[in-house]
């Protein structure tokens, strides 16, 4: 009976320990900040801010776009021109961080951008150079 009582007390505590959110590392905080600024710049159609956040070799990989059997690649210059001409952007997204993985000077952020009319699942690749993180690739799946 004593073991049953101990088990009943310890199991919920162990479960809580494994499900408790640990604080972000400083690098994860920097990456989240970049992704949130990226979302804000898209909403504001702020080409200058986007240019600052994106690596020179940035590209968008639009998976299953414009149809499910297609793949579209947009280099940085084309992406920024679409923002500037107001063909894309201007939507407010709620950003949810699904997963962040950091290895040395590279990081992957899996995020969901949720708007009233659409959901985008993004896998963002970031690289760090001289203390500054930049987004180098945005693989997007638009629902």
N, C-alpha and C positions, 0 to 999 in steps of 0.2 A: 504494500500500500504506500509505503514511504517513497518508493521509486516512481509510482504513478503520480504522486503529488509533485515530486521534483520535476518529472517530465512535463507535467501540465504547466509548470511555472517557467521552465527553461525553453521550451519549444517556441512560445510566442516571442520571447526575448531574442532568441536566435534568428527567427524570421524577421524581426524588426531590424536587427543588426545588418542583415543581408539586403534589406530593401531600403535602408536609409540612404538618401542622396548624399553623396560626398561632395564637398565643395570643389568647384572647378579649379584646375591648376591655372597659374598665370597665363600660360600659353593658350589653354582652352578659352579663357576669358578674352584674350586678344582675338582669337579666331571668331568667337561669337560676336564680338564687337564689329569685326569686318563684315560678317554676314548680315548683321542688322543694318549696318550702313549701306550695304549693297541693296537690300530691300528698300530702304528709304530713298536711295538715289534713283532706283527704278520708278518708284511711286512719284517722285518729284521730277522725273525726266531730266535729272541733273547730269549732263554729259561730262562736265568737268570733274565732278565727284567720282563718277564711274571710271573715268580715265585714270584717276589716281588710285582707285581700288583694284583695278585690273592689271595683270601683268601684260607686257607688250605682246606676248605670244598667246594671249587669251583666246579661247574659242568656246562657242556654245555647240554642244552636241545635242540636237533635238531628236530623241529616240521616238520612233513611230510617228513622225511628223513630216509632211502633212497627212499621210495615211499610214496605217499600221505596218505596211511593208517598206516604208521609206525611212531614211535617216537624213537629217539636214545638218550641215556644218556651217556655222557662221563665224568668220574671223572677227577679231575685235573691231576693226574699222567698220565692217558692215553692221555689226551689232550696235555700235554707237551711232551710226547714221540712221538706223531704224528708230532709235530712241529720240534722236534730235528731230527727225521728221515726224515724230509723234505717231508712228505706225505701231509701235509697241510701247509699253510702259504706262504709267499713270494709275495703276491699280494698287490699292492698299492691300497688303498681305499680312496676315497673322503668321508669324514665323515660329515653327516648332523645331527644336533640335532633336533629331532622332538618335544621332550618334556622331561622336567626334573621335577621330583617331589621329594621333600625332607620332611621327617617327622622325627624329632629328629635325631636318629643315623642311619636311613635307607633312602635309596634313590633309585629311579627308573629312568633310563635314556633310553628313546626310541630313537634309532638312526638308520640311514640308512648308510650302507657301500656300496658305489657305485664304481664298477670297470668296465673296458671296457666289460668284458665278463660275469659279474654277479652282482647281487644286493642282499645284505643281509639286512633284517630288523631285528634288534636286540632289545630285551628288556633286559637291563642289570640291575641287582640288586646289589646294593653296600651297604656295612655296614661300619660304622665308629667305630673304637676302638682306644682309646688313641690318638685321633687327626689324625688318618690315615685312609683314605678311601681305601677299597679293594673291588674288584669285586668278588661277591660270586656266581652269576649265570648269564649265558648267554643263553637266550632263543632265538634261531635263526630260522628265516624262510628264506630259500634260494630260490631265484627266478632265 
